[in-house]
Amino acid sequence: GIQVEQSPPDLILQEGANSTLRCNFSDSVNNLQWFHQNPWGQLINLFYIPSGTKQNGRLSATTVATERYSLLYISSSQTTDSGVYFCAVAPQAGTALIFGKGTTLSVSS
Amino acid sequence: GAGVSQSPSNKVTEKGKDVELRCDPISGHTALYWYRQSLGQGLEFLIYFQGNSAPDKSGLPSDRFSAERTGGSVSTLTIQRTQQEDSAVYLCASSYGYTFGSGTRLTVV
């Protein structure tokens, strides 16, 4: 099955710093989404981005489908950005997302 | 309802007992997914329901696990003869945008 690798596994930042999280996947995908799991365990969908670039406030994401990777950018990080960021992909329409192991982000003030 | 509701929020059971976990998806959402998340790990796909189609059960780890969805709405995940390795947070999501519930934390003692 499709493999999803995220890097780095852990990231520690000072408030105000920028960061880039990477997601590599082993096969073509029909669906790619980024999620944030806050320290209380709630999962929030950040982006649906099987290709192209999207921005939402301080967060943006880019997927280069032909090279099988996606990047999540966090600018001017805040303590509320702490948590685990997951990349998830689905190889075909009508199939469930397969999640990577996540990047754990800790932002300190 | 306004969001995905899961119950119970916490469940402690003795090894060998059966448990039922419930998910109430967002009204009108035809897609429903079950995942589990072991401590410090990513999300493991279990089962996917889409409307009246046969569910995708490819992620169920053993025949002790089963799930049903009644009337295209509420879903129940049943684990028979629970084992300690079944301890995890069980998460439900509805719609193609993956709106997640808060999960059921299952502890098998």
Interface residues (C-beta under 8 A of the other chain):
Chain A: Q33 F35 G41 Q42 L43 I44 N45 Y48 F86 A88 G94 T95 A96 L97 I98 F99 G100 K101 G102
Chain B: Y33 Y35 Q41 G42 L43 E44 F45 Y48 Q50 D56 G59 V89 L91 A93 G97 Y98 T99 F100 S102 G103
